[in-house]
Amino acid sequence: MQRRAEIDDSTESARTYLKALLGDDTAAELREAFLDAAPRVVEFLENDPDIEFEWQAFPEYYEAPGRTARGRSFVPLPIAAERLGALAALVRPPVDRDRAGLSHDPSAPLAQGRALIGRLALAFTNTGRGDVRTGTALTSLIVEDGRVVGVEAQGPDGPVRLRARHGVLLAAGGFESSAALRAERSVPGSAERTMAPDGAATGDAITAAVAVGAATGNLDQAWFCPGLATPDGRAAFTLGFRGGLIVDGTGGRFANESLPYDRMGREMVAVDDRGPMHLIFDSKSKGLPAIAVPPAVPEEHLAAGTWVKADTLDELAAKIGVPADALAASVERFNGFAAKGVDEDFHRGEDPYDRYFTGGGHGLVAVDEGPFYAARMVVSDLGTKGGLRIDPDARVLDASDRPIPGLYAAGNTTASFTGPVYPGPGVPIGTGMAFAYRAVQAMASEEK
Ligand SMILES: Cc1cc2nc3c(=O)[nH]c(=O)nc-3n(C[C@H](O)[C@H](O)[C@H](O)COP(=O)(O)OP(=O)(O)OC[C@H]3O[C@@H](n4cnc5c(N)ncnc54)[C@H](O)[C@@H]3O)c2cc1C
């Protein structure tokens, strides 16, 4: 895809980038397995007539050796719902509508993540070698003579036992929706504020594998992001700040708001004990000066109190419970940076990522036109990234680092080799795809 888009890049350069971010430690084997599989899985999938991708410019998340100027990410091309036939009904609505409980036109083309899900479901179904069952939730693994040979699940008509011919690949997401597991593992944020869709990501696959002896790692980690607190008590994934400043409970700014979302999420985690955080903006921005998924409806936020509005900054400070002099000083300093076009404290607008969503601008816009707004910000996440430990072929390991025969895992069900780092766009899904591919290849090549 990069070659088609005339992007000059290499595996070596991607290796340099990942090494610079992650070090060259025990996760190196998994990093190498990913680097090896990534181009092959793309080529394999693109050989299928139902799967088409294209490269998309989106800067990686760190300035480090090996970073490419415009990123290494790609997206599936949209696909018409008619082409999917009955499979289209299996794909959930777009996340912004699904989350807000809004209706969705099922005949609309599928784009982005939905296009990937739809295309994969179509390609798989067309092989004629299996079927897709929804509403069938894994409850436990069946082990015979030390080998995982199938699963027990709760189906729409009651419990079912499903035998596996080659092995079981667990890819049932993370545990971000489980308040109990989050608390047990001290994952920052909360089950209410995660972006997981309703009814998913309760850690079932991890629990089932642990019950047969699987080892886990990284259990306190997630793909973090800033969340805009929403009137329903949840959060909206927020990125692409084109104005405004975020202050913590002391009224002070604490980070470059335009940082890649996982990095900003982690900055928020670090100050979460200082009291509620708020995005401060003014009337010029005409609504939230950022992208929120689902989008923010100002009237609803103001009615619910997740946003407050005031004619003066002093009044605003009183409403959000921060010292008025501290808020005034933060805004004044920020406005000074806006006038100069230089953020002397946190360097906002200096990195290509910061400028990606702002049309090339630095995103430093003076907050000086009342009425003023404060929108409550919270720590959110796109899913947990700790879970089952795997080897380079995605075999699930036990506490002695031995593969559990017949058991494989990929995606957020596993302990990501990226640990506390989100290197760049597409890493969650990309690593999930690469290890799922390796698992299936390993299963296929195992002697029966
Ligand atoms: C708004 C938003 C935007 C994002 N954008 C990107 C992006 O651009 N690129 C990127 O790489 N990542 C992105 N992410 C993150 C990415 O979507 C997730 O990290 C990724 O989907 C995780 O994949 P997974 O296969 O591990 O789990 P999931 O996608 O969570 O899939 C797990 C599946 O397992 C099912 N399941 C759960 N429990 C059971 C059970 N007991 N039995 C059977 N099935 C079960 C679930 O219903 C679900 O269908 C985004 C996330 C959000 C919220």
The ligand as a Tripos MOL2 file, in Angstrom:
@<TRIPOS>MOLECULE
LIG
   53    58     1     0     0
SMALL
NO_CHARGES

@<TRIPOS>ATOM
      1 C1        -13.7990    5.3840   18.4890 C.3       1 LIG1
      2 C2        -12.6710    4.4120   18.3640 C.ar      1 LIG1
      3 C3        -11.7800    4.5440   17.3350 C.ar      1 LIG1
      4 C4        -10.7200    3.6530   17.1940 C.ar      1 LIG1
      5 N1         -9.8740    3.8020   16.1330 N.ar      1 LIG1
      6 C5         -8.9050    2.9020   15.9390 C.ar      1 LIG1
      7 C6         -8.0890    2.9750   14.7730 C.ar      1 LIG1
      8 O1         -8.2680    3.8500   13.9240 O.2       1 LIG1
      9 N2         -7.1170    2.0380   14.6260 N.ar      1 LIG1
     10 C7         -6.9010    1.0510   15.5370 C.ar      1 LIG1
     11 O2         -6.0140    0.2170   15.3350 O.2       1 LIG1
     12 N3         -7.6680    0.9650   16.6500 N.ar      1 LIG1
     13 C8         -8.6660    1.8470   16.8560 C.ar      1 LIG1
     14 N4         -9.4540    1.7470   17.9790 N.ar      1 LIG1
     15 C9         -9.1800    0.6670   18.9490 C.3       1 LIG1
     16 C10        -9.6900   -0.6610   18.3810 C.3       1 LIG1
     17 O3        -11.0200   -0.5130   17.9260 O.3       1 LIG1
     18 C11        -9.6320   -1.8060   19.4040 C.3       1 LIG1
     19 O4         -8.3980   -1.8110   20.0680 O.3       1 LIG1
     20 C12        -9.8270   -3.1240   18.6600 C.3       1 LIG1
     21 O5        -11.1000   -3.1770   18.0660 O.3       1 LIG1
     22 C13        -9.6310   -4.3200   19.5550 C.3       1 LIG1
     23 O6         -9.8080   -5.4560   18.7510 O.3       1 LIG1
     24 P1        -10.0890   -6.8770   19.3670 P.3       1 LIG1
     25 O7        -10.3320   -7.7860   18.2200 O.co2     1 LIG1
     26 O8         -9.0340   -7.2130   20.3270 O.co2     1 LIG1
     27 O9        -11.4210   -6.7090   20.2220 O.3       1 LIG1
     28 P2        -12.8430   -6.1310   19.8410 P.3       1 LIG1
     29 O10       -12.8210   -5.2840   18.6310 O.co2     1 LIG1
     30 O11       -13.3670   -5.5760   21.1370 O.co2     1 LIG1
     31 O12       -13.6570   -7.4150   19.4440 O.3       1 LIG1
     32 C14       -13.9470   -8.4130   20.3800 C.3       1 LIG1
     33 C15       -15.1860   -9.1610   19.9330 C.3       1 LIG1
     34 O13       -15.3930  -10.2710   20.8010 O.3       1 LIG1
     35 C16       -16.7420  -10.3120   21.1810 C.3       1 LIG1
     36 N5        -16.8410  -10.9860   22.4930 N.ar      1 LIG1
     37 C17       -16.6710  -10.4650   23.7260 C.ar      1 LIG1
     38 N6        -16.8420  -11.4050   24.6550 N.ar      1 LIG1
     39 C18       -17.1220  -12.5600   24.0080 C.ar      1 LIG1
     40 C19       -17.4030  -13.8860   24.4230 C.ar      1 LIG1
     41 N7        -17.4490  -14.2510   25.7130 N.pl3     1 LIG1
     42 N8        -17.6530  -14.8240   23.4650 N.ar      1 LIG1
     43 C20       -17.6250  -14.4920   22.1510 C.ar      1 LIG1
     44 N9        -17.3630  -13.2350   21.6860 N.ar      1 LIG1
     45 C21       -17.1220  -12.2900   22.6240 C.ar      1 LIG1
     46 C22       -17.1850   -8.8830   21.2010 C.3       1 LIG1
     47 O14       -18.5930   -8.7950   21.0810 O.3       1 LIG1
     48 C23       -16.4460   -8.3200   19.9790 C.3       1 LIG1
     49 O15       -17.1800   -8.5360   18.8050 O.3       1 LIG1
     50 C24       -10.5370    2.6180   18.1380 C.ar      1 LIG1
     51 C25       -11.4400    2.4650   19.1840 C.ar      1 LIG1
     52 C26       -12.5010    3.3500   19.3030 C.ar      1 LIG1
     53 C27       -13.4650    3.1500   20.4270 C.3       1 LIG1
@<TRIPOS>BOND
     1     1     2 1
     2     2     3 ar
     3     2    52 ar
     4     3     4 ar
     5     4     5 ar
     6     4    50 ar
     7     5     6 ar
     8     6     7 ar
     9     6    13 1
    10     7     8 2
    11     7     9 ar
    12     9    10 ar
    13    10    11 2
    14    10    12 ar
    15    12    13 ar
    16    13    14 ar
    17    14    15 1
    18    14    50 ar
    19    15    16 1
    20    16    17 1
    21    16    18 1
    22    18    19 1
    23    18    20 1
    24    20    21 1
    25    20    22 1
    26    22    23 1
    27    23    24 1
    28    24    25 2
    29    24    26 1
    30    24    27 1
    31    27    28 1
    32    28    29 2
    33    28    30 1
    34    28    31 1
    35    31    32 1
    36    32    33 1
    37    33    34 1
    38    33    48 1
    39    34    35 1
    40    35    36 1
    41    35    46 1
    42    36    37 ar
    43    36    45 ar
    44    37    38 ar
    45    38    39 ar
    46    39    40 ar
    47    39    45 ar
    48    40    41 1
    49    40    42 ar
    50    42    43 ar
    51    43    44 ar
    52    44    45 ar
    53    46    47 1
    54    46    48 1
    55    48    49 1
    56    50    51 ar
    57    51    52 ar
    58    52    53 1
@<TRIPOS>SUBSTRUCTURE
     1 LIG1         1 GROUP 0 **** ****
